[in-house]
Amino acid sequence: METVTVLGAGLAGCEAACQLADRGIGVRLFEMKPRKMTPAHHYPGFGELVCSNSLKAKRLDSAAGMLKEEMRLFGSVILQAADRCEVPAGGALAVERERFSDLITQAVRGRKNIEVVEEEAVGIPDGHTIVATGPLTSDRLAQAIKALCGRDTLSFFDAAAPIVTAESIDMSVAFMASRYGRGDDDYINCPMNREEYERFYAALVTAEAAPLKDFDREFFRVYEGCMPIEVMAKRGEDTIRFGPLKPIGLRDPRTGHRPWAAVQLRKENAASTLYNIVGFQTNLKFPEQKRVFSLIPGLEQAEFVRYGVMHRNTFLDSPRLLNQYFQLKTRPSLFFAGQMTGVEGYIESAASGILAGYHMANLLEGKALLSLPSVSMMGALSKYISDESVACFQPMGCNMGILPGLDTQVRDKKLRYQMLAERGIKALKEALEQDKQRQAAV
């Protein structure tokens, strides 16, 4: 059987390589460390955590807890390592990062079917390949990906607005409408009177921004056109009121008058369960975003599934390029995995690596690729990155908002999340069992 080339020994690449090796498939794993390090990496081992040492919540009634339980069904090497070097972190799964990297490195190098090549990958090889080189993909490889996929299919900077769940927006205050009645009331509008606007503005211009890393600073200057809402606001009290918060063409149904300012939210997905805050790309710290944006009328209790970000992040326009299997539509022998596919976060990246490796193994063995149930978190993430209805694709981490709702209404959020998790894990177990039976029958 043909050997598979895996580019990158981060979380996604290691998971993909181990999925293949454990199915008896040979792997050539390229990793440029320690010969060449990115500005974010400092440790020579595989699976290095460059920011937080937390793999998010452990409890099942959370999106992260649900995703981890699903990953365990596939024998995740990342979680096996995490369990062995866990450090106390309340309800989160946090790790001692160097030991975590060492354990992953040992697990990968200890598999006889994996050959590690300590070289920088500067192009995409022919044959069956998984690209998992992360958000700081080297310039030469990024250009090779761009040449293969098309000029406008690769982003080098992530400038994204916050995303909230539709059910958490107070529609007794907010209202559906498009400016001047154009369109089909596609936007949710949060109206402000003058007092509310001035309170919000004062909080916005004094909020604390996240520090930029040196390698982000260069890209921040290049992409000044994507101006953070807080920077725009500092140019004058009315700047954003005549910009993204302009109320022209809107009428507040509660008053019958045009509001002093209006924040608009636009659908993020076809199911209308998620909305992004239009024009609110931001570099504020996450707690500051929660504090300041909750001052917007209608968003006082908003549930943020993704905060706004501005940093260097190489990622694909995946809905146009990849299918639900993380497979390039125009070249079925090529898969992508990790943050470059548009999943965001440590465990999300690792999960995509699991799936890319699993699907690649099925492909090489002449078996049907596994269609994941949409009610599972791994299935929902796969659907999100391949959803062609998403017009302006931005990376997304695991969250309950991307799952289909329950058949019955459950008001208690903790219970609802528990039921969503149990439903998804049960469906994924059944799908995996059926797939194993099909494999055994071939």
Beta strands, then each sheet from edge to edge (+ up, - down):
strand 1: 4-7
strand 2: 27-30
strand 3: 54-57
strand 4: 86-87
strand 5: 92-95
strand 6: 114-117
strand 7: 129-131
strand 8: 154-160
strand 9: 163-165
strand 10: 175-176
strand 11: 187-192
strand 12: 261-267
strand 13: 274-277
strand 14: 304-306
strand 15: 309-316
strand 16: 334-336
sheet 1: 6+ 2+ 1+ 7+ 16+
sheet 2: 3+ 5- 4+
sheet 3: 8+ 15-
sheet 4: 10+ 11- 12+ 13- 9+ 14-
end
